[in-house]
Amino acid sequence: MKVCTDACLFGALLPTIEKGNALDIGAGTGLLSLMFAQKNSSCSIDSVELDEAACEQAAGNFHQSRWKNRLHIYQASIQAYTSNLQKQYDIIFCNPPFFENDLKSENTKRNLALHSTQLSLAQLITIAKNFLASKGLFCVLLPYSRNNYFEQLAKKEQLFLQKKIFIRQTPKHDFFRSVLFFGKNSISSTEEEITIKTGDGKYSLKFVQLLNDYYLYL
């Protein structure tokens, strides 16, 4: 489960909150949790990951970080983790399985990571609603093509879009990812666009500003 540029960008776009509890659904090897911990010095983060090997690597990554006391990893499906949970979160973030009913690879673990066979988008939204604090924020990274579908699912569950950010590789490319922010209160939503690289192949100024605290070389 390699680190992808769009996942790093998503981590950099997660908001700063003064204090509280965060939930990372499908944490993988812990990238988003680590980036969030770096940005939020007073927040406790619960990270849930189904795959055993990824969970073990996330635990190792957390232990080696300076934020290890605030990072907690759980090997479980999010359904099992929340089955008896008596807790609400100020922020929930997820880079979920991307594809429903699309072609799958022969690698079972990659299928679980990229396809929503274990967690559908509808289930994800329901879980987010049930465990999000009244003024909390639910953040999700999606393929651009799933944007409208996900918005409609969330609206049915009374999760309201607050902000969306469309991402493309270069000015010549179409958008390929969406970052969506939802809350329990209906407000006027805003839109932004981010282009990762300029026409000459260099990282854009906006990308550099977002990732400067995380990348060693930009």
DRENDO-729850 format. One record per residue (C-alpha): residue in three letters; x, y, z. Coordinates in steps of 0.05 Angstrom, whole numbers, plus 5000, padded with zeros to 4 digits. Each point is the difference from the previous one (the first is absolute). Layout:
BEGIN
<node><r>ALA</r><px>X</px><py>Y</py><pz>Z</pz></node>
...
This chain:
BEGIN
<node><r>MET</r><px>5000</px><py>5000</py><pz>5000</pz></node>
<node><r>LYS</r><px>5046</px><py>5054</py><pz>4974</pz></node>
<node><r>VAL</r><px>4995</px><py>5073</py><pz>5017</pz></node>
<node><r>CYS</r><px>4964</px><py>5037</py><pz>4945</pz></node>
<node><r>THR</r><px>5004</px><py>5074</py><pz>4983</pz></node>
<node><r>ASP</r><px>4925</px><py>5009</py><pz>5004</pz></node>
<node><r>ALA</r><px>4998</px><py>4968</py><pz>5070</pz></node>
<node><r>CYS</r><px>5056</px><py>5047</py><pz>5023</pz></node>
<node><r>LEU</r><px>4961</px><py>5059</py><pz>4972</pz></node>
<node><r>PHE</r><px>4938</px><py>4977</py><pz>5037</pz></node>
<node><r>GLY</r><px>5039</px><py>4996</py><pz>5065</pz></node>
<node><r>ALA</r><px>5026</px><py>5070</py><pz>4990</pz></node>
<node><r>LEU</r><px>4929</px><py>5026</py><pz>4986</pz></node>
<node><r>LEU</r><px>4972</px><py>4972</py><pz>5065</pz></node>
<node><r>PRO</r><px>4981</px><py>5058</py><pz>5045</pz></node>
<node><r>THR</r><px>5032</px><py>5021</py><pz>5065</pz></node>
<node><r>ILE</r><px>4958</px><py>4993</py><pz>5063</pz></node>
<node><r>GLU</r><px>5019</px><py>5026</py><pz>5069</pz></node>
<node><r>LYS</r><px>4986</px><py>4935</py><pz>5037</pz></node>
<node><r>GLY</r><px>4956</px><py>4939</py><pz>5000</pz></node>
<node><r>ASN</r><px>4997</px><py>4930</py><pz>4970</pz></node>
<node><r>ALA</r><px>5013</px><py>4978</py><pz>4929</pz></node>
<node><r>LEU</r><px>4982</px><py>4935</py><pz>4964</pz></node>
<node><r>ASP</r><px>5039</px><py>4974</py><pz>4940</pz></node>
<node><r>ILE</r><px>4958</px><py>4947</py><pz>4964</pz></node>
<node><r>GLY</r><px>5042</px><py>4951</py><pz>4960</pz></node>
<node><r>ALA</r><px>5066</px><py>5028</py><pz>5025</pz></node>
<node><r>GLY</r><px>5045</px><py>4956</py><pz>4957</pz></node>
<node><r>THR</r><px>5071</px><py>5010</py><pz>5024</pz></node>
<node><r>GLY</r><px>4981</px><py>5063</py><pz>5037</pz></node>
<node><r>LEU</r><px>5017</px><py>5057</py><pz>4952</pz></node>
<node><r>LEU</r><px>4939</px><py>5043</py><pz>5012</pz></node>
<node><r>SER</r><px>5001</px><py>4990</py><pz>5075</pz></node>
<node><r>LEU</r><px>5073</px><py>5020</py><pz>5003</pz></node>
<node><r>MET</r><px>4989</px><py>5062</py><pz>4958</pz></node>
<node><r>PHE</r><px>4940</px><py>5020</py><pz>5042</pz></node>
<node><r>ALA</r><px>5039</px><py>4989</py><pz>5065</pz></node>
<node><r>GLN</r><px>5056</px><py>5044</py><pz>4974</pz></node>
<node><r>LYS</r><px>4952</px><py>5056</py><pz>4986</pz></node>
<node><r>ASN</r><px>4956</px><py>4993</py><pz>5062</pz></node>
<node><r>SER</r><px>5040</px><py>4999</py><pz>5064</pz></node>
<node><r>SER</r><px>4942</px><py>4991</py><pz>5048</pz></node>
<node><r>CYS</r><px>4959</px><py>4947</py><pz>4964</pz></node>
<node><r>SER</r><px>4994</px><py>4926</py><pz>5015</pz></node>
<node><r>ILE</r><px>4995</px><py>4955</py><pz>4939</pz></node>
<node><r>ASP</r><px>4968</px><py>4932</py><pz>4995</pz></node>
<node><r>SER</r><px>5022</px><py>4963</py><pz>4937</pz></node>
<node><r>VAL</r><px>4962</px><py>4939</py><pz>4976</pz></node>
<node><r>GLU</r><px>5028</px><py>4951</py><pz>4948</pz></node>
<node><r>LEU</r><px>4975</px><py>4931</py><pz>4980</pz></node>
<node><r>ASP</r><px>5062</px><py>4972</py><pz>4967</pz></node>
<node><r>GLU</r><px>5048</px><py>4968</py><pz>5050</pz></node>
<node><r>ALA</r><px>5065</px><py>5017</py><pz>4964</pz></node>
<node><r>ALA</r><px>4980</px><py>5072</py><pz>4987</pz></node>
<node><r>CYS</r><px>4978</px><py>5007</py><pz>5072</pz></node>
<node><r>GLU</r><px>5067</px><py>4974</py><pz>5025</pz></node>
<node><r>GLN</r><px>5037</px><py>5049</py><pz>4957</pz></node>
<node><r>ALA</r><px>4956</px><py>5057</py><pz>5023</pz></node>
<node><r>ALA</r><px>5015</px><py>4980</py><pz>5073</pz></node>
<node><r>GLY</r><px>5075</px><py>5002</py><pz>4984</pz></node>
<node><r>ASN</r><px>4994</px><py>5067</py><pz>4966</pz></node>
<node><r>PHE</r><px>4961</px><py>5029</py><pz>5058</pz></node>
<node><r>HIS</r><px>5050</px><py>4973</py><pz>5051</pz></node>
<node><r>GLN</r><px>5058</px><py>5034</py><pz>4964</pz></node>
<node><r>SER</r><px>4964</px><py>5067</py><pz>4996</pz></node>
<node><r>ARG</r><px>5003</px><py>5056</py><pz>5050</pz></node>
<node><r>TRP</r><px>4924</px><py>4997</py><pz>5006</pz></node>
<node><r>LYS</r><px>4996</px><py>4927</py><pz>5021</pz></node>
<node><r>ASN</r><px>4963</px><py>5016</py><pz>5065</pz></node>
<node><r>ARG</r><px>4942</px><py>5030</py><pz>4961</pz></node>
<node><r>LEU</r><px>4995</px><py>4946</py><pz>4946</pz></node>
<node><r>HIS</r><px>4961</px><py>4936</py><pz>5012</pz></node>
<node><r>ILE</r><px>4994</px><py>4944</py><pz>4949</pz></node>
<node><r>TYR</r><px>4946</px><py>4947</py><pz>4999</pz></node>
<node><r>GLN</r><px>4999</px><py>4939</py><pz>4954</pz></node>
<node><r>ALA</r><px>4927</px><py>4991</py><pz>4983</pz></node>
<node><r>SER</r><px>4947</px><py>5016</py><pz>4949</pz></node>
<node><r>ILE</r><px>4969</px><py>5068</py><pz>5014</pz></node>
<node><r>GLN</r><px>4933</px><py>4963</py><pz>5010</pz></node>
<node><r>ALA</r><px>5030</px><py>4957</py><pz>5055</pz></node>
<node><r>TYR</r><px>5037</px><py>5059</py><pz>5031</pz></node>
<node><r>THR</r><px>4937</px><py>5042</py><pz>5006</pz></node>
<node><r>SER</r><px>4953</px><py>4943</py><pz>5019</pz></node>
<node><r>ASN</r><px>5002</px><py>5018</py><pz>5075</pz></node>
<node><r>LEU</r><px>5034</px><py>5068</py><pz>4995</pz></node>
<node><r>GLN</r><px>4975</px><py>5054</py><pz>5048</pz></node>
<node><r>LYS</r><px>5039</px><py>5058</py><pz>4971</pz></node>
<node><r>GLN</r><px>4994</px><py>5057</py><pz>4952</pz></node>
<node><r>TYR</r><px>5054</px><py>5033</py><pz>4958</pz></node>
<node><r>ASP</r><px>5014</px><py>5072</py><pz>4984</pz></node>
<node><r>ILE</r><px>5029</px><py>4979</py><pz>4933</pz></node>
<node><r>ILE</r><px>4994</px><py>4936</py><pz>4959</pz></node>
<node><r>PHE</r><px>5042</px><py>4990</py><pz>4938</pz></node>
<node><r>CYS</r><px>5005</px><py>4944</py><pz>4949</pz></node>
<node><r>ASN</r><px>5034</px><py>4983</py><pz>4935</pz></node>
<node><r>PRO</r><px>4949</px><py>4945</py><pz>4985</pz></node>
<node><r>PRO</r><px>4997</px><py>4942</py><pz>4951</pz></node>
<node><r>PHE</r><px>4994</px><py>5034</py><pz>4933</pz></node>
<node><r>PHE</r><px>4963</px><py>4954</py><pz>4955</pz></node>
<node><r>GLU</r><px>4932</px><py>4967</py><pz>5004</pz></node>
<node><r>ASN</r><px>4988</px><py>4945</py><pz>4948</pz></node>
<node><r>ASP</r><px>5062</px><py>5018</py><pz>4960</pz></node>
<node><r>LEU</r><px>5053</px><py>4952</py><pz>4974</pz></node>
<node><r>LYS</r><px>5044</px><py>4972</py><pz>5056</pz></node>
<node><r>SER</r><px>5072</px><py>4977</py><pz>5003</pz></node>
<node><r>GLU</r><px>5022</px><py>4930</py><pz>5018</pz></node>
<node><r>ASN</r><px>5031</px><py>5026</py><pz>5065</pz></node>
<node><r>THR</r><px>4949</px><py>4989</py><pz>5056</pz></node>
<node><r>LYS</r><px>5030</px><py>5051</py><pz>5047</pz></node>
<node><r>ARG</r><px>5001</px><py>5052</py><pz>4945</pz></node>
<node><r>ASN</r><px>4928</px><py>4984</py><pz>4984</pz></node>
<node><r>LEU</r><px>4981</px><py>5014</py><pz>5073</pz></node>
<node><r>ALA</r><px>5039</px><py>5065</py><pz>4999</pz></node>
<node><r>LEU</r><px>4972</px><py>5026</py><pz>4934</pz></node>
<node><r>HIS</r><px>4931</px><py>4970</py><pz>4994</pz></node>
<node><r>SER</r><px>4941</px><py>5008</py><pz>5046</pz></node>
<node><r>THR</r><px>4986</px><py>4926</py><pz>5012</pz></node>
<node><r>GLN</r><px>5009</px><py>5007</py><pz>5075</pz></node>
<node><r>LEU</r><px>4973</px><py>5070</py><pz>5009</pz></node>
<node><r>SER</r><px>4951</px><py>5032</py><pz>4952</pz></node>
<node><r>LEU</r><px>4996</px><py>5075</py><pz>4992</pz></node>
<node><r>ALA</r><px>4930</px><py>4998</py><pz>5030</pz></node>
<node><r>GLN</r><px>5025</px><py>4963</py><pz>5061</pz></node>
<node><r>LEU</r><px>5057</px><py>5049</py><pz>5008</pz></node>
<node><r>ILE</r><px>4952</px><py>5059</py><pz>5000</pz></node>
<node><r>THR</r><px>4955</px><py>4968</py><pz>5052</pz></node>
<node><r>ILE</r><px>5059</px><py>4986</py><pz>5046</pz></node>
<node><r>ALA</r><px>5025</px><py>5070</py><pz>4992</pz></node>
<node><r>LYS</r><px>4932</px><py>5029</py><pz>5017</pz></node>
<node><r>ASN</r><px>4992</px><py>4956</py><pz>5061</pz></node>
<node><r>PHE</r><px>5067</px><py>5017</py><pz>5031</pz></node>
<node><r>LEU</r><px>5011</px><py>5072</py><pz>4979</pz></node>
<node><r>ALA</r><px>4991</px><py>5053</py><pz>5053</pz></node>
<node><r>SER</r><px>4946</px><py>5052</py><pz>4988</pz></node>
<node><r>LYS</r><px>5051</px><py>5052</py><pz>4976</pz></node>
<node><r>GLY</r><px>5048</px><py>4948</py><pz>4972</pz></node>
<node><r>LEU</r><px>5028</px><py>4994</py><pz>4930</pz></node>
<node><r>PHE</r><px>5001</px><py>4938</py><pz>4955</pz></node>
<node><r>CYS</r><px>5054</px><py>5003</py><pz>4946</pz></node>
<node><r>VAL</r><px>5007</px><py>4952</py><pz>4942</pz></node>
<node><r>LEU</r><px>5044</px><py>4991</py><pz>4938</pz></node>
<node><r>LEU</r><px>4964</px><py>4971</py><pz>4939</pz></node>
<node><r>PRO</r><px>5008</px><py>4991</py><pz>4926</pz></node>
<node><r>TYR</r><px>4971</px><py>5061</py><pz>4965</pz></node>
<node><r>SER</r><px>4950</px><py>4955</py><pz>4965</pz></node>
<node><r>ARG</r><px>4970</px><py>4978</py><pz>5067</pz></node>
<node><r>ASN</r><px>4990</px><py>5072</py><pz>5025</pz></node>
<node><r>ASN</r><px>4927</px><py>5011</py><pz>4984</pz></node>
<node><r>TYR</r><px>4980</px><py>4930</py><pz>5020</pz></node>
<node><r>PHE</r><px>5033</px><py>5007</py><pz>5068</pz></node>
<node><r>GLU</r><px>4969</px><py>5069</py><pz>5011</pz></node>
<node><r>GLN</r><px>4930</px><py>4972</py><pz>4989</pz></node>
<node><r>LEU</r><px>5012</px><py>4941</py><pz>5047</pz></node>
<node><r>ALA</r><px>5025</px><py>5048</py><pz>5054</pz></node>
<node><r>LYS</r><px>4941</px><py>5047</py><pz>4991</pz></node>
<node><r>LYS</r><px>4952</px><py>4942</py><pz>5012</pz></node>
<node><r>GLU</r><px>5035</px><py>4988</py><pz>5067</pz></node>
<node><r>GLN</r><px>4996</px><py>5074</py><pz>5019</pz></node>
<node><r>LEU</r><px>5074</px><py>5012</py><pz>4990</pz></node>
<node><r>PHE</r><px>5007</px><py>5066</py><pz>4963</pz></node>
<node><r>LEU</r><px>5056</px><py>5020</py><pz>4953</pz></node>
<node><r>GLN</r><px>5040</px><py>5058</py><pz>5027</pz></node>
<node><r>LYS</r><px>5059</px><py>5002</py><pz>4953</pz></node>
<node><r>LYS</r><px>5027</px><py>4963</py><pz>4939</pz></node>
<node><r>ILE</r><px>5068</px><py>5002</py><pz>4967</pz></node>
<node><r>PHE</r><px>5012</px><py>4973</py><pz>4930</pz></node>
<node><r>ILE</r><px>5069</px><py>4974</py><pz>4984</pz></node>
<node><r>ARG</r><px>5035</px><py>4991</py><pz>4933</pz></node>
<node><r>GLN</r><px>5070</px><py>4980</py><pz>4980</pz></node>
<node><r>THR</r><px>5016</px><py>5057</py><pz>4952</pz></node>
<node><r>PRO</r><px>4962</px><py>5057</py><pz>4966</pz></node>
<node><r>LYS</r><px>4990</px><py>4954</py><pz>4940</pz></node>
<node><r>HIS</r><px>4969</px><py>4943</py><pz>5040</pz></node>
<node><r>ASP</r><px>4928</px><py>4992</py><pz>5023</pz></node>
<node><r>PHE</r><px>4985</px><py>4996</py><pz>5074</pz></node>
<node><r>PHE</r><px>5013</px><py>4931</py><pz>5029</pz></node>
<node><r>ARG</r><px>4989</px><py>5007</py><pz>5075</pz></node>
<node><r>SER</r><px>4952</px><py>5037</py><pz>5046</pz></node>
<node><r>VAL</r><px>5009</px><py>5018</py><pz>5073</pz></node>
<node><r>LEU</r><px>4933</px><py>5009</py><pz>5034</pz></node>
<node><r>PHE</r><px>4985</px><py>5029</py><pz>5069</pz></node>
<node><r>PHE</r><px>4933</px><py>4986</py><pz>5033</pz></node>
<node><r>GLY</r><px>4966</px><py>5022</py><pz>5064</pz></node>
<node><r>LYS</r><px>4934</px><py>4991</py><pz>5035</pz></node>
<node><r>ASN</r><px>4979</px><py>5072</py><pz>4989</pz></node>
<node><r>SER</r><px>4976</px><py>5026</py><pz>4933</pz></node>
<node><r>ILE</r><px>5042</px><py>5059</py><pz>4975</pz></node>
<node><r>SER</r><px>5020</px><py>5030</py><pz>4934</pz></node>
<node><r>SER</r><px>5056</px><py>4957</py><pz>4972</pz></node>
<node><r>THR</r><px>5063</px><py>5025</py><pz>4967</pz></node>
<node><r>GLU</r><px>5042</px><py>4973</py><pz>4942</pz></node>
<node><r>GLU</r><px>5074</px><py>5001</py><pz>4985</pz></node>
<node><r>GLU</r><px>5047</px><py>4971</py><pz>4948</pz></node>
<node><r>ILE</r><px>5071</px><py>4974</py><pz>5007</pz></node>
<node><r>THR</r><px>5047</px><py>4984</py><pz>4943</pz></node>
<node><r>ILE</r><px>5059</px><py>4957</py><pz>5024</pz></node>
<node><r>LYS</r><px>5050</px><py>5018</py><pz>4946</pz></node>
<node><r>THR</r><px>5008</px><py>5058</py><pz>4953</pz></node>
<node><r>GLY</r><px>5006</px><py>4993</py><pz>4925</pz></node>
<node><r>ASP</r><px>5075</px><py>4994</py><pz>5004</pz></node>
<node><r>GLY</r><px>4997</px><py>4941</py><pz>5048</pz></node>
<node><r>LYS</r><px>5016</px><py>5037</py><pz>5065</pz></node>
<node><r>TYR</r><px>4957</px><py>4997</py><pz>5062</pz></node>
<node><r>SER</r><px>4951</px><py>5058</py><pz>5003</pz></node>
<node><r>LEU</r><px>5008</px><py>5054</py><pz>5052</pz></node>
<node><r>LYS</r><px>4936</px><py>4979</py><pz>5035</pz></node>
<node><r>PHE</r><px>5024</px><py>4928</py><pz>5003</pz></node>
<node><r>VAL</r><px>5068</px><py>5021</py><pz>5028</pz></node>
<node><r>GLN</r><px>4966</px><py>5044</py><pz>5053</pz></node>
<node><r>LEU</r><px>4956</px><py>4942</py><pz>5022</pz></node>
<node><r>LEU</r><px>5053</px><py>4946</py><pz>5002</pz></node>
<node><r>ASN</r><px>5061</px><py>5041</py><pz>5021</pz></node>
<node><r>ASP</r><px>4994</px><py>4977</py><pz>5073</pz></node>
<node><r>TYR</r><px>4997</px><py>4926</py><pz>4980</pz></node>
<node><r>TYR</r><px>5046</px><py>4990</py><pz>4939</pz></node>
<node><r>LEU</r><px>5075</px><py>5001</py><pz>5009</pz></node>
<node><r>TYR</r><px>5012</px><py>5029</py><pz>4931</pz></node>
<node><r>LEU</r><px>4954</px><py>5044</py><pz>4960</pz></node>
